[in-house]
Amino acid sequence: MDFDFTEDQESLRDAVRRFVDKDYGFEHRRATVRAGGFSRANWEGLAGLGLMGLAVPEAHGGMGFGAIDAMVVMEELGRGIVLEPYAQAALIAPAVLQHAGAEVQAAWLPRIAAGEALVVLAHQERSARYRLDQVATVAEGQVLMGAKSLVPAGAHADAFIVPARTAAGIALYLVERGAAGVGTRPYLLQDGSAAAELSLDKAPATLLVPAPQGLAVLELAADIGIAAQAAEAVGAMDKLVAITAEYLNTRKQFGVAISSFQALRHRMADVKMQLELARSMSYYASLKLGEPAEARRRALSQAKLQLCQSTRYVGQQCTQLHGGIGVTDEYISSHYFKRLTAMEMQWGDSLHHLGEVSARMQDQAGVFA
């Protein structure tokens, strides 16, 4: 199988990398964290590259690119541990909205492609424990009652895609942040990104996907999120490994660089092995997004399980190889460690996806296929 990227994909990678290197340096990122974990200026910078229209169909002003192009972008954003929820707004939201009616698509997709509207998925609930079919928020006609947790950039979003339970099952709705009955309580996550609690008290909503099809579209949205996060994690780990290698080559003990110590070289070899395992599963995840639902869900759980293992191992080992400086806020590697640690808990942790893989293994005797 040919894993080479096309010339257009490499050009896309270069454009995003230049943006990250020039406009999203370490000190700029720290300033964004102090300002609340989200910056409209950063968002406009991403929109200026045309990235907001990456997954939006051409008929609505987007580029209509596919999963591999999205993977390329997410890797480069991961290298800069970009705080803004690009995957949520530019990959997941358009995918969900394409299942809505023509009127809703015409109202929102062009605005998303232009970077004028920030729409995020608000699906997590306190008692759900990563299960997408556990939804306590209820729809009463065209109004919603309930609460959602850990909504990305919740205080900055223009609208939310909200799963709610109806008599026929789970449906998906669009709720505008400025609507009556909508409340947000913002806070920072451990990795510095912005999130919020979302409360809905008879909030007016627009039906996007009726029940029972809503759950299937929600599962697709989660799988897109996992694939995007896998690529982002590969970019972050790749950069962290490079930072660690540079540190080992410059830090000296007993008059020599510590990179010459065999024990540390072996640990770096193990780190790089975990990075390449994650990279291969990231490719696998993106390639499987077009498969039928059952095969896709199993593949994405497999990818997320490997991602959880790799991010934990690479983050912990690189931090230990740095020593005490590796956990200081002033040093860049600690921020990669925090981002990788947060990733393990998003879209389902390792125990959740181990259960999902086991339940979907059937007669494969433990062999991923």
C-alpha positions in Angstrom: 0.0 0.0 0.0 1.3 3.5 -0.9 1.5 5.8 2.1 3.1 8.7 0.3 1.2 11.9 0.5 0.2 13.8 -2.7 1.9 17.1 -3.7 -1.2 19.0 -2.6 -1.2 17.3 0.8 2.4 18.2 1.3 1.7 21.8 0.3 -1.2 21.8 2.8 1.2 20.5 5.5 3.8 23.1 4.8 1.2 25.9 5.0 -0.1 24.8 8.4 3.4 24.2 9.7 4.5 27.7 8.7 1.4 29.1 10.5 2.3 27.2 13.7 6.0 28.1 13.6 5.4 31.8 12.8 2.1 32.6 14.7 1.8 30.0 17.4 5.1 29.9 19.2 5.4 28.7 22.8 5.1 32.1 24.4 2.1 33.0 22.3 0.5 29.8 23.4 1.1 30.6 27.0 -0.4 34.0 26.6 -3.5 32.4 25.0 -3.8 30.1 28.1 -3.6 33.1 30.4 -6.3 34.8 28.3 -8.7 31.9 28.7 -7.5 29.2 26.5 -9.1 30.5 23.2 -8.2 33.4 20.9 -10.4 34.8 18.2 -7.2 36.1 16.5 -5.8 32.6 16.4 -9.1 31.3 15.0 -9.1 34.0 12.3 -5.5 33.0 11.5 -6.6 29.4 10.8 -9.6 30.7 8.8 -7.3 32.8 6.8 -5.5 29.7 5.6 -8.9 28.4 4.3 -8.8 25.5 6.9 -12.3 26.1 8.1 -13.7 24.9 4.8 -11.6 21.8 4.6 -14.5 19.4 5.2 -17.3 21.6 4.0 -18.7 20.6 0.6 -17.8 22.9 -2.3 -21.5 23.6 -2.9 -21.4 25.5 0.5 -18.2 27.4 -0.1 -15.8 24.8 1.3 -13.1 22.6 -0.3 -14.7 19.2 0.2 -11.4 17.5 1.2 -11.2 14.1 2.8 -10.0 12.3 5.9 -6.3 12.1 4.8 -6.2 15.9 4.3 -7.7 16.4 7.7 -5.1 14.0 9.2 -2.3 16.1 7.6 -3.7 19.3 9.2 -4.2 17.8 12.6 -0.6 16.5 12.7 0.7 19.9 12.2 -1.7 21.5 14.7 -0.6 18.8 17.2 3.1 19.8 16.7 2.1 23.3 18.0 -0.3 21.9 20.6 -2.8 24.5 19.2 -5.5 25.2 21.8 -8.4 26.2 19.5 -10.9 23.3 18.8 -10.3 23.0 15.1 -11.4 19.3 14.8 -14.6 20.1 16.6 -15.6 23.1 14.5 -14.1 22.3 11.1 -14.3 18.5 10.9 -17.0 17.2 13.2 -19.6 20.0 12.9 -19.7 20.0 9.0 -20.0 16.2 9.1 -23.0 16.3 11.3 -24.6 19.3 9.5 -24.4 17.4 6.2 -27.1 15.1 7.6 -29.4 18.0 8.3 -32.0 19.6 6.0 -31.0 21.8 3.1 -32.2 24.9 4.9 -30.0 24.3 7.9 -27.0 23.4 5.7 -27.4 26.6 3.7 -27.6 28.7 6.9 -24.6 27.3 8.7 -22.1 25.5 6.4 -21.0 28.6 4.5 -20.5 30.5 7.8 -18.4 27.6 9.1 -16.3 27.5 5.9 -15.7 31.3 6.1 -14.7 31.1 9.8 -17.6 33.2 10.8 -19.4 30.6 12.9 -17.9 28.3 15.6 -20.1 25.3 16.1 -19.0 22.5 18.5 -20.4 19.2 19.7 -21.8 19.2 23.2 -22.5 15.5 24.0 -20.7 14.6 27.3 -22.8 14.2 30.4 -21.7 13.4 33.9 -23.3 10.0 34.2 -22.6 8.7 30.7 -19.0 7.4 31.2 -18.1 7.8 27.5 -21.2 5.9 26.3 -22.8 7.8 23.5 -26.2 6.1 24.0 -26.5 7.3 27.6 -28.3 10.7 27.1 -30.2 12.3 29.9 -30.9 15.6 28.2 -34.5 15.5 26.9 -36.3 17.2 24.0 -39.8 18.5 24.6 -41.0 19.5 21.2 -38.5 22.0 20.0 -37.0 22.9 23.4 -34.3 21.1 25.4 -33.8 20.4 29.1 -30.5 19.2 30.5 -26.8 19.8 30.9 -23.6 19.0 29.1 -20.0 18.9 30.4 -16.6 19.6 29.0 -17.9 21.5 25.9 -14.9 22.7 23.9 -14.6 26.5 23.8 -18.2 26.5 25.2 -18.2 30.2 26.2 -16.9 31.2 22.7 -19.0 29.0 20.5 -21.8 30.4 18.4 -23.9 27.2 18.5 -23.8 23.7 19.9 -24.8 20.3 18.4 -26.7 18.7 21.2 -27.8 15.0 21.5 -31.2 14.8 23.3 -33.5 11.9 24.1 -37.0 11.7 22.5 -39.7 9.1 22.5 -38.2 7.6 19.4 -34.6 7.6 20.6 -31.6 10.0 20.4 -31.9 13.0 18.0 -29.4 15.8 17.3 -30.3 19.4 17.7 -28.6 22.8 17.0 -28.8 25.3 19.9 -27.5 28.8 19.6 -25.4 30.1 22.5 -27.4 33.4 22.7 -30.8 31.7 22.8 -33.0 31.9 25.9 -32.4 29.3 28.5 -28.8 28.6 27.5 -26.1 29.1 30.1 -22.3 28.4 30.0 -19.8 28.2 32.8 -16.3 28.4 31.4 -13.1 27.0 32.8 -9.6 25.8 31.7 -8.7 22.1 31.3 -5.3 20.8 32.5 -3.8 21.2 29.1 -4.8 24.9 29.0 -7.6 24.7 26.5 -11.0 26.3 27.1 -14.1 24.3 28.0 -17.4 24.9 29.7 -20.5 23.4 31.4 -23.6 23.9 29.3 -27.0 24.2 30.8 -30.2 24.0 28.9 -33.5 25.2 30.5 -36.2 25.1 27.9 -33.7 26.2 25.3 -35.1 26.5 21.8 -33.5 24.1 19.3 -33.4 23.3 15.6 -33.7 19.6 14.7 -30.7 18.4 12.8 -31.1 14.6 12.7 -34.2 12.9 14.0 -34.4 9.8 16.1 -33.4 7.1 15.8 -30.8 8.1 13.2 -29.3 10.6 15.6 -27.2 8.0 17.5 -25.6 6.7 14.3 -24.6 10.2 13.3 -23.3 10.9 16.8 -21.2 7.8 16.6 -19.8 9.0 13.3 -19.0 12.3 14.8 -17.1 10.6 17.7 -15.1 8.5 15.3 -14.1 11.6 13.3 -13.0 13.1 16.6 -10.9 10.0 17.5 -9.2 10.0 14.1 -8.5 13.7 14.3 -7.1 13.3 17.8 -4.9 10.4 16.8 -3.3 12.6 14.1 -3.0 15.5 16.5 -1.3 13.2 19.1 1.2 11.9 16.5 2.2 15.5 15.7 2.5 16.3 19.4 4.5 13.2 20.2 6.8 13.7 17.2 7.6 17.2 18.4 8.1 16.1 22.0 10.5 13.3 20.9 12.5 15.9 18.9 12.6 18.2 21.9 13.8 15.4 24.1 16.4 14.2 21.7 17.8 17.8 21.5 17.9 18.0 25.3 19.8 14.7 25.5 22.3 15.9 23.0 23.0 19.1 24.9 22.7 18.1 28.5 26.0 16.9 29.9 27.1 14.8 32.8 30.6 13.6 33.6 31.8 15.8 30.7 29.8 14.0 28.0 26.3 14.4 26.5 23.8 12.2 28.3 22.6 10.9 24.8 25.7 8.7 24.9 24.4 6.7 27.9 23.2 3.4 26.6 20.3 3.1 29.1 18.9 6.4 27.9 19.4 5.4 24.2 17.4 2.3 24.8 14.6 4.3 26.4 14.5 6.6 23.5 14.3 3.7 21.1 11.2 2.4 23.0 9.7 5.9 22.9 10.1 6.0 19.1 8.6 2.6 18.8 5.5 3.8 20.6 5.4 6.8 18.4 5.5 4.8 15.2 2.8 2.4 16.5 0.6 5.5 17.1 1.4 6.8 13.6 0.4 3.6 11.9 -2.9 3.4 13.9 -3.6 7.1 13.0 -3.3 6.2 9.3 -5.5 3.2 10.0 -8.1 5.3 11.7 -8.3 7.9 9.0 -8.5 5.2 6.2 -11.3 3.4 8.1 -13.6 6.4 8.4 -15.3 5.5 5.1 -16.1 1.9 6.2 -19.6 0.7 7.2 -20.5 1.6 10.8 -19.6 -1.7 12.5 -16.2 -2.0 11.0 -15.5 1.7 11.4 -16.4 1.7 15.1 -14.2 -1.3 15.8 -11.3 0.2 14.0 -11.5 3.5 15.7 -11.7 1.9 19.1 -8.5 -0.1 18.2 -6.8 3.1 17.2 -7.9 5.0 20.3 -6.7 2.1 22.5 -3.2 2.3 21.0 -3.3 6.1 21.1 -4.0 5.9 24.9 -1.0 3.6 25.4 1.4 5.6 23.2 0.5 9.0 24.6 1.0 7.8 28.2 4.2 6.1 27.5 5.8 8.8 25.3 4.7 11.6 27.6 5.9 9.9 30.8 9.2 8.7 29.4 10.1 12.0 27.7 9.3 13.9 30.9 11.5 11.5 33.0 14.3 11.8 30.5 14.3 15.6 31.0 14.4 15.2 34.8 13.0 18.0 37.0 12.9 20.6 34.3 10.4 18.5 32.4 7.6 19.3 34.8 8.1 23.1 35.0 5.6 25.4 33.5 8.4 27.6 31.9 9.7 24.6 29.9 7.9 23.6 26.7 7.9 19.8 27.1 5.7 20.0 30.2 2.9 21.4 28.0 3.2 18.6 25.6 3.0 16.2 28.5 -0.2 17.8 29.8 -1.8 17.8 26.3 -1.0 14.1 25.8 -2.3 13.2 29.2 -5.6 15.1 28.5 -5.9 13.3 25.2 -6.0 9.9 26.9 -9.2 10.9 28.7 -11.0 12.4 25.7 -13.3 10.4 23.4 -13.1 7.5 25.8 -10.2 6.3 27.9 -8.1 3.1 27.5 -10.4 1.0 29.7 -13.5 2.1 27.8 -12.0 1.3 24.4 -10.5 -2.0 25.6 -14.0 -3.0 26.4 -15.2 -1.8 23.0 -12.5 -3.7 21.2 -13.2 -6.8 23.2 -17.0 -6.6 22.6 -16.4 -6.2 18.8 -13.7 -8.8 18.4 -16.0 -11.7 17.7 -14.1 -14.7 16.2 -10.7 -13.0 15.6 -9.1 -14.6 18.6 -7.6 -11.3 19.7 -5.9 -10.3 16.4 -6.7 -6.8 15.1 -7.9 -6.9 11.5 
